[in-house]
Amino acid sequence: MIKAVIFDWFNTLARYEPPREEIHSRALKEAGINIEPARLIMPLAVADKYFMDENSILPIRKRTPDEQAKIYIRYEEILMEAAGLQFEKALPSKIYYNSKSLFEGTQTFALFDDVIPTLKILKNRNIIIGLLTNFAKDMYPLIRQLKLDPYIDFVITPYEAHADKPQPEIFLAALKKAQVNAHEVIYVGDQYKVDILGARSANMTGILIDRYNLSKDDCIRISRLTEIVNYLS
């Protein structure tokens, strides 16, 4: 029987507001490339996989500014390649700095529309609800701002665990906080390598939230968070 459900943050419970596809569409437009935001959703997912894989090797925040810039510029290259765009060699760097400037001026978070209904269902079933994220920041102000505090029982970040996903130590820290056994936990995230394999390393059940039906990975997949109820017994 499942006693706890632990969620990833980015692209699982929340997304950037304005959405990243809109920001990147604007950044590309400033560079002379017109592309609708909707056409960037899949390319962003492809680029996200690259970023998460790099972060699992060594957290991006622990790298030098030059190394970080190279990764973000490569991210933009992958994004544009996946979108089928033709571009000059210098353009990804320009897009990175354009989008960085736009994000810094507007960046906040918004919940997906299935989050609160799902959390209400879990609370009504007395399920422990946790948040486990690689965001190395105090998440509680954001949780209060988005009115998640009535639902979230605990938060684990790299600060508490002294580890990042997919290292098992951060998942084991969540188990300790929840005071349950691994087989009594579902962990939900949007990245196979970082979230699902990380959860498996701690013997948890990992469920991939695949909102755009892009994944072919060998795991349980759901397209909406409310589908979690099918895996609680």
N, C-alpha and C positions, 0 to 999 in steps of 0.2 A: 504493500500500500504506500502511495506517495504522501509524504508528510511535508515536503518543502519543494517549492519551485523557485529557482534562482535565474535571474535574467541578466543578460548583457544589456548595455545601455544604447550605444550608437547603432542605428539602423535596426534595433530590436524594439526598444521602448520609444526611442526618440530620434528625430532627424533635425538637421539644421533648418532654421527659419530666417530668411527665405531658403527654400530648398536649394541644395548644391547645384542641381541641374540649371536652375535659373541664374545663379551666380556665374557658373562657367559659361553659360550661353551669353551673358553680358560681357564677360571677359573676352570671349572669342569675337564678339561683335566689335568690341573696341579695337581688336587687331585685324578687322576687316573680313571676318568669317561669320556668315549668318547661318545659324543652325537652331532649330527649335529645341527648347529645354527637354521635351519628351524624348527626343532622339539621343539624349545624353545619359539617360537612366541606366541602360545596359552598359555602355562604356565606363561609367563611373563604378559600377559593380566589378568590372574587369580590373580597373585600376586599383580599386580597394583591395582586391586579393593580393596584388603585388605589394601594396603598402603593408598589409597585415603580415605577409610572409617575411618582409624585411624587419618588421617590428618584432617578430618572434625570434629572429636571429640575435638582434640587439635592439632594445627599445630606442625608438627614434629620438626621444627626449634626451637620451644619454650620449648621443653622437655630437660631433662638432657642428657648428653652424654651417660650415662648408659641406659636410657630409649630409646634413639635413636638406640643404638646398638642392643637392644633386638628386636626392631621393624624390623630392617634390617635383623637380623638373622632369625626372623620368616618369613620374606619375602622370604628368600632363601629356608626355609623349604617348604613353600607353592609352590614355583616354582618347586622344585624337586618332591614333591608329585604329582603335576599336570602333570609333565613330566613322571610319572610312574617309577621314579628311586628308587632303594633301597639304603639306606644310613645309616651310623652310626650316633649316636646322635650328635657327635662333628663336623660332616662334614659341616652343614650349616654355622657354625661360621667360619670355614676355607674358605668356598666359599665366604662368605661376605668379608673377609679381602683380599682374592685374587682378587675378582672383584673390590673392592674399590681401590686397588693398580693399577690395569689395567686402571680403569676409570680416576684416577688422572693423569696418564701419557699421556692419549690420548683424553680426553673428549672434544668434541666440538659439534656443531649442524649442521644438514643438513636439507633442506626443502624437503618435499614430492613433487613428480613430478607434482601433480595437484594444487599446491599452487599458483604459479605465473599466470597460465592460469585463475584460478578462480578470483584472485584479479584484473586482467585486465578486465575481464567481469564486475565485480562490479564497477570499476572505470569508465568504459565506460557508465554505467547506472547512474552515479553520486550518487552511494550509499556510505554513510559514512562507513568507515572500522575501526573497533577498535580491540584492543588486550586486553584481560582480563585474567590474569594469577595469580596463587598462587606462582609463583617464586618471592621471596622477594629480587629482585636485580634490578639494573638499566638495563632495556632491550634495551635502545637505541643504545649502541655500537653494540650489537648483531644484531639488526634490520638493522643497516647500513652495518655491515659485510656481511649479507645475502642479501643485496640490496632490502630490503623491504621498505625502507623509502619513495619511491615515492607512496606507496600504503596505508601505515598505517597512519590514521589520529590522533589517540590517543592511549595511553597505560594506563591501570589501573593495579596496583599491590597492594599487601597488604600495602605497604608504603603509597600510596595515599589514600586508602580507610579505613585504620585502621581496616580491616576485611579480612577474607579469604573465598573463596568458601567453602561450599555452603551458607554462610551467605548472606541474601538479601542485606546487606549494600554495599557489593562490586559490586553487579549488579546495584544497584541504583546509585552508584558513576559513573558507566559507562553510565547510562542513562543521568545523569546530564552533563557529558562531551560531549556526542553526541548531546545533546539538542533536543531529540526526545521523543515521548511517547512510553511507553512499548509495545503497540500493533503494533508499527512501527519497531520493532527490532526482528531480528533472532540472537540467540546465538548458536554457534556451538562448541561442545566439545566431548570428547571421553569417559567421565565417567557419567553414569546415575545419581547416587546419587549426585555427586559434581556439575556437569555441568547442567544436564537437570532439576533436582529438584531445584537446585539453581536458574536457570533462571526462572522457574515457580514461585518461591517465590516472584519474582519481576514482575510477570505478563508478562514476555517475552515469545516468542516462542522458545523452545529449540529443537535443531536438533542434534542427536547423529551421529558422524562420526564413523562408524563401519567397518573399513577397511578389517577385516578378517572374517566378518559375524559370530561373536561370541555372540552377544547380543540377549537376548530374552525379553528385557525390553519394556514396553508399552510407546512408543514414536515414533516420526518420526525418521527413520534411513536412512542414506545414506552410500554408500561404497566409493564414491569419492566426493571431495569437489565441483567439477563442477556441481553436481546434485542440488546444492543450487538454481540454476536459476529456477528450477521448483516451488520454494516456494516464489518468490519475489513479485508476484502480489497479 
